[in-house]
Amino acid sequence: MSHEHSHYGHNHQHSSTENIRVAFFLNLGFTIFEIFGGLYTNSVAILSDAVHDLGDSISLGLSWYLDGKSKQKGDRHFSFGYQRFSLLGALINGSVLVIGSILILTKTIPRLFSPEHADAQGMMWIAIIGVIVNGAAVLRMKGGQSMNERLVSWHLFEDVLGWLAVLIVSVVLMFWDIPILDPLLSIAILAFVLFNVVKNLRETLKVFLQAVPKEVDIAALEKKVKALEDVVDVHHTHIWSLDGAQHVLSIHLVIKEPSSVKGIITLKSKVKEVLKKSGISHATIEIEFPDESCYMPD
């Protein structure tokens, strides 16, 4: 039975990696096509989405590589393991998107004041291909069980919506001469990208700076631990996250004088149960007694 379960887990992990790999090559190939298509059609909206897709390609490539890297066990170089490597991808991806978006904006904003005509028919065909390619990638990722797969799938779905917008604008331009629609759509796409990038970068930097995870309430957690039998007080509670999902805690417990070592072991087990329910995956518990001075200054 255990062998069968292991085999299933192995297959799912292999499927997850394979799905991200296929989505990466689909996205990268289309991004290259999109850059040339944007230059050919003179459409800054398509070039803006090319920047978005380039960021997606980098994100997918890093997810593909760092997903495996982050699963490495701790060693003498990284004692907690390699989970934080997944954050590196987020920082690189965010930086590429911000720089690329600013570069495209420098070309887009002047067009608001002197709009240039874009090849509407060319935009339409590129948009159709964009919907098909990104749609295929979304279908490939559909049903993914890991958080990584679900996030990638949602990001690709946003790309499909973006290309639907380009398709609509291209059709409008084929019937009405409103060239300003192209730079307006470009700015809308870039604004959407930058809004999400800045939001994600803020969260990533918080993890790097060891901020308390937003889903963990230190005061409430201390209250639960302090309510346990034989716990006199708690202090020096520190919580941070390795990668945004794996949370680490260290805490000092002041407890009543135990009658035996077994009593301490039982109490620590109860504390660990409380911590697990709060999403803590690794904990260091320092035991102190009422007459003992804490060696860490306040």
C-alpha positions as CSV (number, residue, x, y, z in Angstrom):
1,M,0.0,0.0,0.0
2,S,2.8,2.4,0.9
3,H,4.6,1.6,-2.3
4,E,1.5,2.5,-4.3
5,H,1.0,5.8,-2.5
6,S,4.7,6.7,-3.2
7,H,4.3,5.8,-6.9
8,Y,1.2,8.1,-7.1
9,G,3.1,11.0,-5.5
10,H,6.0,10.5,-7.8
11,N,3.8,10.5,-10.9
12,H,2.0,13.7,-9.7
13,Q,5.3,15.5,-9.1
14,H,6.5,14.4,-12.5
15,S,3.2,15.6,-14.1
16,S,3.5,19.0,-12.3
17,T,7.0,19.5,-13.5
18,E,6.1,18.4,-17.1
19,N,3.1,20.8,-17.2
20,I,5.2,23.8,-16.1
21,R,7.9,22.8,-18.6
22,V,5.4,22.7,-21.5
23,A,3.7,25.9,-20.4
24,F,7.2,27.6,-20.3
25,F,8.2,26.6,-23.9
26,L,4.7,27.6,-25.2
27,N,5.0,31.0,-23.5
28,L,8.6,31.6,-24.5
29,G,8.0,30.7,-28.1
30,F,5.0,33.0,-28.4
31,T,6.8,35.8,-26.6
32,I,9.5,35.9,-29.3
33,F,6.8,35.8,-32.0
34,E,4.9,38.5,-30.2
35,I,7.9,40.9,-30.1
36,F,8.4,40.6,-33.8
37,G,4.7,40.9,-34.4
38,G,4.4,44.0,-32.3
39,L,7.3,45.7,-34.2
40,Y,5.8,44.5,-37.6
41,T,2.3,45.8,-36.8
42,N,3.6,49.0,-35.1
43,S,1.4,48.1,-32.0
44,V,2.6,49.2,-28.6
45,A,-0.3,47.3,-27.1
46,I,1.2,44.0,-28.5
47,L,4.7,45.1,-27.4
48,S,3.3,45.8,-23.9
49,D,1.8,42.3,-23.7
50,A,5.1,40.9,-25.0
51,V,6.8,42.4,-21.9
52,H,4.1,40.8,-19.8
53,D,4.6,37.4,-21.5
54,L,8.4,37.8,-21.2
55,G,7.9,38.1,-17.4
56,D,5.6,35.1,-17.5
57,S,8.3,33.1,-19.4
58,I,11.0,34.0,-16.9
59,S,8.6,33.2,-14.0
60,L,7.7,29.8,-15.6
61,G,11.4,29.0,-16.3
62,L,12.4,29.9,-12.7
63,S,9.4,28.0,-11.3
64,W,10.5,25.0,-13.3
65,Y,14.1,25.2,-12.0
66,L,13.6,26.6,-8.5
67,D,10.6,24.3,-7.8
68,G,13.1,21.4,-7.8
69,K,15.8,23.4,-6.1
70,S,13.6,24.5,-3.3
71,K,12.8,20.9,-2.4
72,Q,16.4,20.2,-1.5
73,K,17.0,19.3,2.1
74,G,19.1,21.5,4.5
75,D,22.8,21.2,4.5
76,R,25.8,22.9,6.0
77,H,25.4,25.9,3.6
78,F,21.6,26.3,4.0
79,S,20.6,24.7,7.3
80,F,16.8,25.4,6.8
81,G,16.8,24.0,3.3
82,Y,16.4,25.7,0.0
83,Q,12.8,26.9,0.2
84,R,13.8,30.6,0.0
85,F,15.2,30.0,-3.5
86,S,11.6,30.2,-4.8
87,L,11.5,33.8,-3.6
88,L,14.5,34.6,-5.8
89,G,12.5,33.8,-8.9
90,A,9.8,36.3,-7.7
91,L,12.3,39.1,-7.2
92,I,14.0,38.5,-10.6
93,N,10.7,38.2,-12.4
94,G,9.3,41.3,-10.7
95,S,12.4,43.4,-11.6
96,V,12.3,42.3,-15.2
97,L,8.6,43.3,-15.5
98,V,9.1,46.7,-13.9
99,I,12.1,47.6,-16.1
100,G,10.4,46.3,-19.2
101,S,7.1,48.1,-18.5
102,I,8.9,51.4,-17.9
103,L,10.8,51.0,-21.2
104,I,7.5,50.4,-23.1
105,L,5.9,53.3,-21.3
106,T,8.6,55.7,-22.6
107,K,7.5,54.7,-26.2
108,T,3.7,54.6,-25.4
109,I,3.1,57.9,-23.7
110,P,4.3,60.1,-26.6
111,R,1.8,58.2,-28.8
112,L,-1.1,59.5,-26.8
113,F,-0.3,63.0,-28.1
114,S,0.6,61.9,-31.7
115,P,-1.1,58.5,-32.3
116,E,0.3,56.3,-35.0
117,H,-1.6,53.9,-37.1
118,A,-1.2,50.2,-36.3
119,D,-1.8,47.3,-38.6
120,A,-5.2,46.3,-37.3
121,Q,-5.5,43.1,-39.3
122,G,-2.0,42.0,-38.2
123,M,-3.0,42.8,-34.6
124,M,-6.1,40.7,-35.0
125,W,-4.3,37.6,-36.3
126,I,-1.6,37.9,-33.6
127,A,-4.3,38.3,-30.9
128,I,-6.1,35.1,-32.2
129,I,-2.8,33.2,-32.0
130,G,-2.3,34.6,-28.5
131,V,-5.7,33.4,-27.3
132,I,-5.0,29.9,-28.8
133,V,-1.4,29.5,-27.4
134,N,-2.2,30.9,-23.9
135,G,-5.5,29.0,-23.9
136,A,-3.6,25.8,-24.6
137,A,-1.2,26.5,-21.8
138,V,-4.1,27.2,-19.4
139,L,-5.7,23.8,-20.4
140,R,-2.3,22.1,-19.8
141,M,-2.2,23.5,-16.3
142,K,-5.9,23.0,-15.6
143,G,-6.6,20.7,-12.6
144,G,-3.1,21.3,-11.0
145,Q,-3.1,20.4,-7.4
146,S,-0.1,22.3,-6.2
147,M,-0.2,26.0,-5.3
148,N,2.5,26.7,-7.9
149,E,0.4,25.1,-10.6
150,R,-2.7,27.0,-9.6
151,L,-0.9,30.3,-9.6
152,V,0.7,29.7,-13.0
153,S,-2.6,28.7,-14.4
154,W,-4.3,31.9,-13.1
155,H,-1.5,34.0,-14.5
156,L,-1.8,32.4,-18.0
157,F,-5.6,32.9,-17.8
158,E,-4.9,36.6,-17.3
159,D,-2.9,36.5,-20.5
160,V,-5.9,35.1,-22.4
161,L,-8.0,37.9,-21.2
162,G,-5.4,40.4,-22.3
163,W,-5.3,39.0,-25.8
164,L,-9.1,39.1,-26.0
165,A,-8.8,42.8,-25.2
166,V,-6.2,43.2,-28.0
167,L,-8.5,41.2,-30.4
168,I,-11.5,43.5,-29.6
169,V,-9.5,46.7,-30.2
170,S,-8.0,45.4,-33.4
171,V,-11.5,44.6,-34.7
172,V,-12.7,48.1,-33.7
173,L,-9.7,49.7,-35.5
174,M,-10.6,47.8,-38.7
175,F,-13.9,49.6,-38.9
176,W,-13.1,52.9,-37.2
177,D,-10.0,55.1,-37.4
178,I,-9.3,55.6,-33.7
179,P,-5.5,55.1,-33.5
180,I,-5.3,56.4,-29.9
181,L,-7.0,53.1,-28.8
182,D,-3.7,51.2,-29.3
183,P,-1.6,53.3,-26.8
184,L,-4.6,53.5,-24.4
185,L,-4.8,49.7,-24.3
186,S,-1.0,49.5,-23.9
187,I,-1.1,51.8,-20.9
188,A,-4.0,49.8,-19.4
189,I,-2.1,46.5,-19.8
190,L,1.1,48.0,-18.3
191,A,-0.9,49.5,-15.4
192,F,-2.4,46.2,-14.6
193,V,1.0,44.4,-14.8
194,L,2.7,47.0,-12.6
195,F,-0.1,47.0,-10.0
196,N,0.2,43.2,-9.6
197,V,4.0,43.2,-9.8
198,V,4.4,45.9,-7.1
199,K,1.9,44.0,-4.9
200,N,3.8,40.8,-5.3
201,L,7.2,42.4,-4.7
202,R,5.9,43.9,-1.5
203,E,4.9,40.5,-0.2
204,T,8.2,39.0,-1.4
205,L,10.2,41.6,0.4
206,K,8.3,41.2,3.6
207,V,9.2,37.5,3.6
208,F,12.9,38.4,2.9
209,L,12.8,40.9,5.7
210,Q,11.3,38.2,8.0
211,A,8.1,39.9,8.7
212,V,5.4,38.0,10.6
213,P,3.2,36.2,8.1
214,K,-0.1,38.0,7.7
215,E,-2.1,34.9,8.4
216,V,-0.5,34.4,11.8
217,D,-1.6,36.5,14.9
218,I,1.3,36.4,17.4
219,A,-0.9,37.7,20.3
220,A,-3.6,35.1,19.7
221,L,-1.0,32.4,19.4
222,E,0.7,33.4,22.6
223,K,-2.7,33.4,24.4
224,K,-3.4,29.8,23.3
225,V,0.0,28.6,24.4
226,K,-0.2,30.5,27.7
227,A,-3.6,28.8,28.3
228,L,-2.0,25.4,28.5
229,E,-1.7,23.8,31.9
230,D,1.6,24.4,33.6
231,V,2.6,27.4,31.4
232,V,3.2,30.4,33.5
233,D,4.3,32.9,30.8
234,V,5.5,33.2,27.3
235,H,7.9,35.7,25.7
236,H,10.4,36.3,22.9
237,T,8.0,34.9,20.4
238,H,9.4,35.3,16.9
239,I,7.7,34.1,13.7
240,W,8.9,34.4,10.1
241,S,8.5,32.6,6.8
242,L,11.0,30.7,4.7
243,D,9.1,31.0,1.4
244,G,5.7,32.5,2.1
245,A,4.2,29.1,3.0
246,Q,6.7,27.4,5.4
247,H,6.6,29.3,8.7
248,V,9.2,29.1,11.4
249,L,8.8,30.0,15.1
250,S,11.0,30.4,18.2
251,I,9.4,30.9,21.6
252,H,10.4,31.0,25.3
253,L,8.1,29.2,27.8
254,V,8.1,29.9,31.5
255,I,6.7,26.8,33.1
256,K,6.0,25.5,36.6
257,E,8.6,23.2,38.2
258,P,7.9,19.8,36.5
259,S,7.6,16.6,38.6
260,S,9.5,14.7,35.9
261,V,11.1,15.0,32.5
262,K,8.1,13.2,31.1
263,G,6.0,16.2,32.1
264,I,8.1,18.6,30.0
265,I,7.9,16.2,27.0
266,T,4.1,16.1,27.3
267,L,3.8,19.9,27.6
268,K,6.0,20.4,24.5
269,S,3.8,18.0,22.6
270,K,0.8,20.1,23.5
271,V,2.5,23.3,22.4
272,K,3.5,21.7,19.1
273,E,-0.1,20.8,18.4
274,V,-1.2,24.4,18.9
275,L,1.6,25.6,16.6
276,K,0.7,23.1,13.9
277,K,-2.9,24.4,13.8
278,S,-1.5,27.9,13.3
279,G,0.5,26.8,10.2
280,I,4.0,26.6,11.9
281,S,6.1,24.0,10.2
282,H,9.3,24.4,12.3
283,A,9.5,25.5,16.0
284,T,12.2,26.0,18.5
285,I,10.9,25.9,22.1
286,E,13.0,27.3,25.0
287,I,11.9,26.0,28.4
288,E,12.5,28.3,31.4
289,F,11.5,28.1,35.1
290,P,10.1,30.9,37.3
291,D,13.4,31.5,39.2
292,E,15.5,31.4,36.1
293,S,16.7,34.5,34.3
294,C,16.2,34.7,30.5
295,Y,19.6,35.0,28.9
296,M,18.1,37.1,26.1
297,P,17.7,40.8,26.9
298,D,14.3,42.5,26.2
